[in-house]
Amino acid sequence: MSSGLSEWLMMPAQMGMAFGFFIPYARLTQAMADSNLLPSCLRLKGQPNTRRAMIVASGFGYLICLVSFYSPKFKQTLQNISILAGTICYAGQTLGFVMLRTTYKIDTAGYTSPYGLVGAYYVWVVFLCLFVSIAGGFQGDSCIAAASTFGFVVVLTMYYVLGCQKSQTVSKEEYTSIFKFSVMKFNKNRSKKTKRRSSGTSQVSGTSMIHAAKIVIAHRSKFESSTKSGGR
């Protein structure tokens, strides 16, 4: 079988995979626009459907394809860039899972991992090895993938801090989750402060009792010595 024929045979699977990604990233783009995280010039906020969001997100993907077309080195490292970005995202999701099991301790009604926190720590180790294998320069790409991913994160961070951090809004569902976690964090911090105060109070009371006992013993010894001298 020739390489050209094999490419045509792969087209149905690739198209099916593409349509599988269309709906999730269109919904994500629309949600970001409704939260004022995207420029208003795109006119995505308040759209009744995700058609415009899908077109804008797909256009951004085609822009990356153009960069790959004019930069062969970037094209060769595009897969490594995607792996690095996915590693960062999945590591962040795993961190959220760990926090929900340790810091906030929320019971979930869905799937429960039989491996628990051990499985999460194992995932971190795997992602760390994967990240180091690419960012450490072991792929022979002159660290282009790591530099591109780092630059992408820096640009997005600057855009968020300078452009939309103050104007960001949240939906009712997001506000409910944020409020619930904020209350749980406040209660946890307050319990820590209460324990510290109680431990400090117990230490002070113990020190006071020891000091009082020393004073009583000193007065008693003085009284006994004065009694003996008076008796003589």
Secondary structure in CASP SS format (residue, H / E / C, confidence):
PFRMAT SS
TARGET T0000
AUTHOR 0000-0000-0000
METHOD secondary structure of the structure
MODEL  1
M C 1.00
S C 1.00
S H 1.00
G H 1.00
L H 1.00
S H 1.00
E H 1.00
W H 1.00
L H 1.00
M H 1.00
M H 1.00
P H 1.00
A H 1.00
Q H 1.00
M H 1.00
G H 1.00
M H 1.00
A H 1.00
F H 1.00
G H 1.00
F H 1.00
F H 1.00
I H 1.00
P H 1.00
Y H 1.00
A H 1.00
R H 1.00
L H 1.00
T H 1.00
Q H 1.00
A H 1.00
M H 1.00
A H 1.00
D H 1.00
S C 1.00
N C 1.00
L C 1.00
L C 1.00
P C 1.00
S H 1.00
C H 1.00
L H 1.00
R C 1.00
L C 1.00
K C 1.00
G C 1.00
Q C 1.00
P C 1.00
N C 1.00
T C 1.00
R H 1.00
R H 1.00
A H 1.00
M H 1.00
I H 1.00
V H 1.00
A H 1.00
S H 1.00
G H 1.00
F H 1.00
G H 1.00
Y H 1.00
L H 1.00
I H 1.00
C H 1.00
L H 1.00
V H 1.00
S H 1.00
F H 1.00
Y H 1.00
S C 1.00
P H 1.00
K H 1.00
F H 1.00
K H 1.00
Q H 1.00
T C 1.00
L H 1.00
Q H 1.00
N H 1.00
I H 1.00
S H 1.00
I H 1.00
L H 1.00
A H 1.00
G H 1.00
T H 1.00
I H 1.00
C H 1.00
Y H 1.00
A H 1.00
G H 1.00
Q H 1.00
T H 1.00
L H 1.00
G H 1.00
F H 1.00
V H 1.00
M H 1.00
L H 1.00
R H 1.00
T H 1.00
T C 1.00
Y C 1.00
K C 1.00
I C 1.00
D C 1.00
T C 1.00
A C 1.00
G C 1.00
Y C 1.00
T C 1.00
S C 1.00
P C 1.00
Y C 1.00
G H 1.00
L H 1.00
V H 1.00
G H 1.00
A H 1.00
Y H 1.00
Y H 1.00
V H 1.00
W H 1.00
V H 1.00
V H 1.00
F H 1.00
L H 1.00
C H 1.00
L H 1.00
F H 1.00
V H 1.00
S H 1.00
I H 1.00
A H 1.00
G C 1.00
G C 1.00
F C 1.00
Q C 1.00
G C 1.00
D C 1.00
S C 1.00
C C 1.00
I H 1.00
A H 1.00
A H 1.00
A H 1.00
S H 1.00
T H 1.00
F H 1.00
G H 1.00
F H 1.00
V H 1.00
V H 1.00
V H 1.00
L H 1.00
T H 1.00
M H 1.00
Y H 1.00
Y H 1.00
V H 1.00
L H 1.00
G H 1.00
C H 1.00
Q C 1.00
K C 1.00
S C 1.00
Q C 1.00
T C 1.00
V C 1.00
S C 1.00
K H 1.00
E H 1.00
E H 1.00
Y H 1.00
T H 1.00
S H 1.00
I H 1.00
F H 1.00
K H 1.00
F H 1.00
S H 1.00
V H 1.00
M H 1.00
K H 1.00
F H 1.00
N H 1.00
K H 1.00
N H 1.00
R H 1.00
S H 1.00
K H 1.00
K H 1.00
T H 1.00
K H 1.00
R H 1.00
R H 1.00
S H 1.00
S H 1.00
G H 1.00
T H 1.00
S H 1.00
Q H 1.00
V H 1.00
S H 1.00
G H 1.00
T H 1.00
S H 1.00
M H 1.00
I H 1.00
H H 1.00
A H 1.00
A H 1.00
K H 1.00
I H 1.00
V H 1.00
I H 1.00
A H 1.00
H H 1.00
R H 1.00
S H 1.00
K H 1.00
F H 1.00
E H 1.00
S H 1.00
S H 1.00
T H 1.00
K H 1.00
S H 1.00
G H 1.00
G H 1.00
R C 1.00
END
